[in-house]
Amino acid sequence: KASGRRSLGPSMAMYAAHCFRIDGGDGHEEAVKRMMDEIVLYKAMDKSNWPRPDRIAFLAHTDYEEKDDSCKLHSNWSLLHIATAMAITMRCTLWMNSDIANNLIALLDGAGYDENPDDAARAAVCISQTHTHQGSIDDGLACCTKALHDLSPSLGETSRKFGTLPMLHYLEAHLHCAAGALHRAEASNRLSVEMTNSDMDLSHYLSFKTSQLGRIVKKQMEETYVRLALPAGKTAVITVEVDSARTSAPHADATAVGVGGGHTASDGGDADTNTTVASVRWDWKLEERDVDFHACFIPKRQNQHQDQQAQVEIEVFPKMRHSAANGPVEGRFRLPDNCKGGDGGLLKLCFSNKHSYLRGKIVTYKLSLPPNATASDCEFV
């Protein structure tokens, strides 16, 4: 106390209390009470401008005082606060080795927070952040998605004050960006910004992080996406030529189709880990209003003299109207069965604005092409 406000006394007392609680040895309850009493004395001092670790300790003490005795005496409460400090405040999970990080994740997973949605969501934030720091993109996204889907409707004032939901959306955006799903990253980051309020514990952290991520996503999108101005009453057709002759073993599964709203439908086939399985992937987003989209595949015939009108057009994605409010659309196409051993064919991606007589639309899109596919310039019809 004699060292002044930068002594970090409140912070050390709070973490000591957490450690006593988790250890659970003889006399730990008295030790916890002694540390909490120390924090009360610090809070009563006529001082301002406490450093951030001490302010966090004061918030934890307030949370402690509001808990009932069953929560105060349970080590899971302390585990959650220490995990929050490690993953978010100090970010020490960034340089943890994988064994220790996985052990922390396992402790949080097995702590039994399911009965309290606010604690379960805070644990999900810590787990997702740890996965992010460890470079486990898929695991981090799975944790964010589950928490947002299962827990969002049940969260109370504790989570609102902490900033749990905007933090989960920010982590989701960060992981989407790392995975190259920039439209999804942009949408999740925007949700985080819209949900963040100045009175949240994580407001400064989120304001900085979402601004930084927004600039990164914008720059990457400018470098990797094509901006398509679709005039009123017109259809834009992007043609991709898929040459099966350059694919040693065309995939024999059914066509894979993407759907809107930020989701991707799969044909149930294996992921494209084999270079002989060629996929054309698309990712597009409408800036405002709506547009019709469909995709079809026209196989090339081995008999070049066959009547052109006898060509079979295979529906890849049925014609549907997509609203900008539904978010990005992602899809994947793989060479169908009836082209196996043939000459490939033409995949046509069509954006139709025929229904609009006055308003043009803006679509930003990206195509990911395998070595056996080439895309032509966009054609308006």
Secondary structure, 3 states (H helix, E strand, C coil): CCCCHHHCHHHHHHHHHHHHHHHCCCCHHHHHHHHHHHHHHHHCCCCCCCCHHHHHHHHHHHHHHHCCHHHHCCHHHHHHHHHHHHHHHCCHHHCCCHHHHHHHHHHHHCCCHHHCHHHHHHHHHHHHHHHHHHCCHHHHHHHHHHHHHHHHHHCCHHHHHHCHHHHHHHHHHHHHHHHCCHHHHHHHHHHHHHHCCCCCCCHHHHHHHHHHHHHHHHHHHHHHCEEEEECCCCEEEEEEEECHHHCCCCCCCCCCCCCCCCCCCCCCCCCCCCCCCCEEEEEEEECCCEEEEEEEEEECCCCCCCCHHHCCCEEEEEEEEEEHHHCCEEEEEECCHHHCCCCCEEEEEEEECCCCCCCCEEEEEEEECCCCEEECCCEEC
